Amino acid sequence: MPATSSTTAPTDRYAKSVLAHAHARTLMPGGVSSPVRAFKAVGRTPVTVVSGRGATVTDVDGHDYIDYVGSYGPLILGHAPEAVTVALAKVVGHGTSFGMPTEAENRLAEKVIAAVPGIELVRFVNSGTEAAMSAIRLARAVSGRDKIIKCVGCYHGHTDSLLVAAGSGATTLGVPSSPGVPASVTGNTVLVPYNDAGAVRAAIAAHPGAIAAVAVEPIAGNMGCIPPEPGYLQALRDLCDETGTLLLFDEVMTGFRVGLGGAQGLYGVTPDLTCLGKIVGGGLPCAAYGASEAVMRQVAPDGPVYQAGTLSGNPLAMAAGGTVLDALAADDSAVYKDLEVVSAGLAAGLEAAAKKGGCPVYVTRVGSMLGVFFVDKDGDRVTDYAGATACHTDRYTAFFGAMLDGGVMLAPSAYETWFVSAAHDDEAIRHTLEVAEGAFKVAAGV
């Protein structure tokens, strides 16, 4: 179990990580392969990890951390679960990539189709970005329309048309949020607030017959964890049915995380298109998109909508994903039940620790996804991007540092979700809450 916070100065405590990052900066932009990993938002030098086991990761300086990043969601069974490592060992000796069909693809496809209500046929890809990009192309082709409605603060990968800055107003047209993204591309993206079905109705009315799809994270996970308000998802379903618009659920994060059927199974609202990622690959690079047979038969080679990928259906990812889904779907599996108990205990404990620390927070949770928002006062709620960005990120920065020094790894951004795994036991939760009480006191003093 990780030790309590060291009195050693962070520059000494993390000396090897500091050196590793300095070297990395000479080789890669920001010294990282994905921006949030650079720890810029929390004013620290990133920790360089060498291994993970169960609920714990270990850095190059030899420190252990209880991990709530979980590779940003895929590791629902924890790091290096034995069943997955055994499955990978069996496969790797037979070849790592073929660019040809394998029976492993069939087996994983069967599991996905059986579990997810909105999927009758599935196509495997390599990343959530690729899944969202492909699903949007398919929605436009099937509908014969060009515009997409997207919620401010929901992230659907870095594809050009969905990489759009936050905006205000129910029908605001998207403005590129990155150089290199043409305004002509994002001009077909319409922004609305999350959890506001009325704004979606207004946007559809403002662009009659032009909206191909409403794309949404059914549980927002990229502005912190923000659950849908009661009736919100069903209202979107009803609006899409009324207007001939496709409903796209981006379940890259929620798929198999909040239940075997994802958010659509949990809330009983079935979308027209579904994007999956993270857990579907069992911790390896893999994602997927799927829909009804009628919609998916439009994808090449059955139909004219082109999409391809050299490493799609990679046998290692198929084996890892299939093994994890087997564990989750087993008749006697207690994974989701146990996750619910542990995650509920963590959420309640964080609320209690924050009160003791004198730091107002709003804690959200759906299954094993959690959010901790540093609000102005007790009782404040966060239901959308505007609310999330109004929170005190300086307090999160202080909280993050104190948790890290106490042996608890959180995402280095106030706008990320906490992920609990089946490997988080009572002792891990106890230690987390023990450290959190002091960390909230530190945050309250900011």
N, C-alpha and C positions, 0 to 999 in steps of 0.2 A: 504494500500500500504506500502511496506517495507520502513523503515526509511533510511536515508542516513548513510554513514559509521560512526560508533561510534569512538570517541577518546579513548575509554576504551581499554586497552591492550587485545589482543585476548584471553589470558589465563583467564582473568576475564570475558570477553564477552561470552566465550563459556565454562564457568566453569562446568555446568551440563553435557555438552557433553563430556568434559574431564573425568569427574568421570564415566560417563556411559561407555566410551570406555575402561577405565582402568579396570572396572569390566568385560567387554566383553572379554578382553584379557586373563582373567583367565578361560574363558569358551570355547573359540573358537580360532582356529589359526588366529592370527592377529586381533582377536576381531571382525571378520566379517564372513559373509556367502559367500562372493565373493570377490576376492582379490582387485579389483580396489577401492572398498568402503573404504579401509583402509587409503586413502589419502596419501599414501607413496610417490607417484610420484609428489605431490605438497607440500610435507614437512609440512603438517598440521595434526592436530587431526581431525578425521572425525566428522561431525555434526550428531547428533542423532535426527532423525525426529519423531515427534509424530502424525502429521496429514497433510493432504493435501486437498485443496479445489480449484477447478478451476485451475488457473495458479500458485498457491502459495502453498508452503510447510512451515510448522512451526516446529521449533526445540524445544528441551527440555528446552532451556533457554528463550523461548518465542519470538524468532526472526522469522519474516516472510521473505521468499525469493521468488522472481520470479524464477520459476523452468524451466530450459531448459534441465534437465536430463530426466524428464518424464518417469522414470523407464526404461531408455534406449530404449524408442521407443513406448511402447504399448499405452500410454495415449494420443491418438490423440484428444480426446474430453476433456482432462484435468483430474484433480483429482476428484474422486467421482462424476461423472456426474449423475444427478438425475435419468435419464432413466435406467442406469445400477444398481444403488443402489436399485431402486424399483424392477427391475427384479430379483436381487439376493434375496431380502427379500421374494419374492413370492416363490422362489425355495427352499430356505434353510430349510423351515419348513417341506418340503416333503422328506428330506433326502439329504445327501451330497455326497454319493458315493454308487454305487450298484454293480459294476463289472458285470453289465448286460446291454443289449441294452436299450436305451431310445429314444423317439421321438425327443428329443432336439438335439441328434446327427444328425438325418436325416435333421432337419431344418437347422442346421449350415452347414452341408455338401452341401445341395442344394445351399445355398448362396455362398459358396466358389467356387463351380463348375460353377455357373452362372457368377461369377466375373472374374475368373482367366483363361486366354486363354489356358494355357497348361495343365489344370487339367480336366479330365473326371471322374476320381474316386479319392477319397481322403481317407487317413488313419490318424486319430487323435492320437497324442502322447502328451507328457508332457513338452518337452523343445526343443529348437532349436538344441541342441546337439543331442538329440535322433532322431530328424527328419533328420539331416544330416547323422548320422550314418546309419540309416535305408535306406535312399536313396542311399548311396554309396553301401551298401550291395546289394540292388536291381539292381543297375547299373552293378555291377560285375556279378550278376547271369544272367541277361538278355543278356549281351554282351559276356559272357564266357571269359572275360579278367580280369586282376588283377590290373593294374596300373591306378592311378588317377592323372590327372594334376591339380595342385592347384596354385593359384597366391600368391606370397610372399606378406604378409600383409593382405590378406583376412582371416577372421576367420570363421570357420565352427563348432564351439563348441570344447569341449575338448576331443572328441573321439581320441583314440590313433593314428590312421593312418593319421589324419589331424592336429594333434598338432605338427607342424613342424617348426623349426627355419627358420628365413630368410636366404636365400642363394643367390648366384650369378650364372649367367649363365642360358641359356635357358633350359638346360636339367639336371641341378643339381638334384641328388637324395636327398630326404629329410633326415635330421639329426634330431633325437629327440630333442625337446626343453624342455623336462621335464624328470627328473629321473623317472624311472618306465615305460617308454615307450620304448619297445625293438626296436633296429635298424632294426630288421627283419620285423617289422610292417611298419615302415615309409619308408623302402626300396622300397615299391611299390608306393610311393608318389613322383611325379616329380614337381619341383618348376619352375615357370616362373614369370617374372615381370607382374604386372597388366598393362593393356592398351597396351600390346605388342602382337598383333596377330601373328607377325612373329616368336616370341619366341615359341608360341604354335605350329605353323606349324613345326618348327625345332624339338620340343620335340616329336611330333607325328612321325616324320620321323626317329628320333633316336630310337624309340621303335615301329617298325612296327607291327601292329596287336596286340599290347599289351595294348593299352590305352582304358580302359572301359569308362571313362567319363572325361570331362573337367568341373571342379567345379569352380564357380565364383560368387562373389557378383556382380550383374549387376551394382549396384552403391556401390562402396566400402564405408563401414561405420565404419570399425574397425582400420583404420589408419588415422582417420579424414574422413570427407566426400569428396570422390574423385569421380566425375562423370566419366562415360566412355567417351573416346574420340570419336568423330564422326566416325561411321562405325565399331567400335571395336566389338560390340556385334554381328552385322550381319556377320562380318568376322569369329567369333567363330562358328556361326551357319553354315556357309558355309563349314568351315573346318571339322566340325563334320559330316556333311552330306557326304562329300567326302570320309571320312575314316571309316564310320560306328561306329563313337564314339558318345556316348550320351552327350548331353549338359545339365548340371545341374545348374540352377539358385538358389542360396541361397537367398531367399527373406524373410528371417526371419525378417529383418529390413525394407526392402522396400515394402513388401507385404501390400497393402491397405494404405500405408503411402504416396507414391508419386502419387497415383491414385487408383481407385477401382480395376483396373487390375494389380496393382503393376508395377514394372519396365518393365516387358514384355509387358504390355498393353501400357505403356508410349512410349516405343521405337519401338514397333511393331516387336519384335523378340521373337518367342515362343520356349522355351526350351523343352527338352524331360522329364525332371524331375524338380519339384519345391519343395523347402522347405519353409514353412511358420512358423511364430511364432509371439510373441509379440501382435500385434493388433488382430490377429485371436482369441485370448482368452480374449479380452476386459480388459486386466489388471490382469487376473488370469493366473496361470500356464497352458499353452496350446500351442501346436504347431501341425504341420501337414506336411505331404508330399503327393504329388500327381503327376499324369502323365496320359497318355492315358489309355484307358481301357485295351488295349492289354498288356501294361507294368504292370499295377497295378493288373491284374488278376494273376500275378505270386506270389503275396503276400498271405501268409497263412490266412485263410484256403482254398482260391481258388487255390493257387499254393504252390510250395515248399519253398519259401523264408520266413523264420520264423521271426516274430516280434510280441511282445505282451507287454501289460502294464496294471497293475492293475487299475491305476487311469485314464487311457486314456478315453477320452469322458466324463470326470467328469461333472455332471449336472450343477454345478455352473459356470464352465468355458464355457460350451456350451451356457448357458443363457447370460452371459456377452458378449461373442464374438458375438452371434447372435444379441444382442441389438445394439452393436456398428456398426456392418455391416449394420443393418437396417438404422441407422442414416446416414451412409455414402452413402448408395445406394438409399435413398429416392428420388423420382422424383423431389421434390422441394428442395432438399438439396443444401445448399450453402457452405457446409463445405470446400470442396476443393478450390472453388473459393476464399473464404475468407482467407483460409490458404495461398494461393498464394500471395494475396495482402499483408497480414501482414508479411509473411516471406521475400518477396522481399523488403519491407520497412526496416525490421531489417537488412538484408544483406547490403543494400545501406547505412544505417545509421552507421553500424559498419565500413565500408570502410571510410566514412567521418570522424568518430570519431578517427580512427587510424591516418589519415592524420593530423588532428588537434593535436593529441598527439605525432606526430613525430615518429610513430612506424610502420615500413613496415609490411604489412600483405597481405596474399592472401586469399580472402574470396570465398568459393565455396557454391553453393546451387542447390539442386534439390527439388522442392516443398518445404515441410516444414522440410527438412534436410539441415543443414548448417555445414560448416567447417571454422575454422579460423586458418590459418597457419602463424607462425611468421618467415617470410622469411628474407633473407639478405637485399633485396632492393625492392623497388616498381617495379612491372612488373614481378617479379619472379613467376613462376607457379609451382604447385605441381600436378603430374599426376600418381605417384606410391609410393611404400613404401620407396624406396631410397630417393625420394624427401621429403617425410613426415618426415623421421627420420633425415634428414639434417637440419630441422628447429630448431629454438631456443627454446628448452623446458624450459630453465631458464626464458625466457621472459613470457612464458605461465604460469609458476608457480607464477610469480609476478602478472600477470594479473588476474589469478584465485583468489589469495588472496584478491586483491583489490575489485574484483567483489563480492566475498563472504561477505566481511566486509561492502559492500554497499548494501547488500540485494538482490544479484543475484546469484542463484545457477547454476554452470556449472559442467560438469563432471570433476572429479579430475584426469584428464589425458589429455595430449595434443593430444592423438590419438583417441579421441572419437568424436562423432557427436553431434551437438546441435539439439534438437527437439522442434519445435514450435507446440502448440496445439490450438484447436479452442477456448480455454479459454483465450489465450493471446490477450488482447485488446490493443487499442491505448495507454492507460495510462501505461500498462505494458511495451510496447515497448519504450515509451518515457522515463520511469525511467531507463530501461536497458541501453539505449544509453547515458543518462546523466551520469550514473555511469561509463560506458565504456570509455568515453572520459578521465576521470581521471585515469582509470585503464591502458589505453594505455600509458599515460604519465609515470606511474610507471614502466611499462614494458620496455619502451624505455630507462629508466635510468639504466637498468640491464646490 
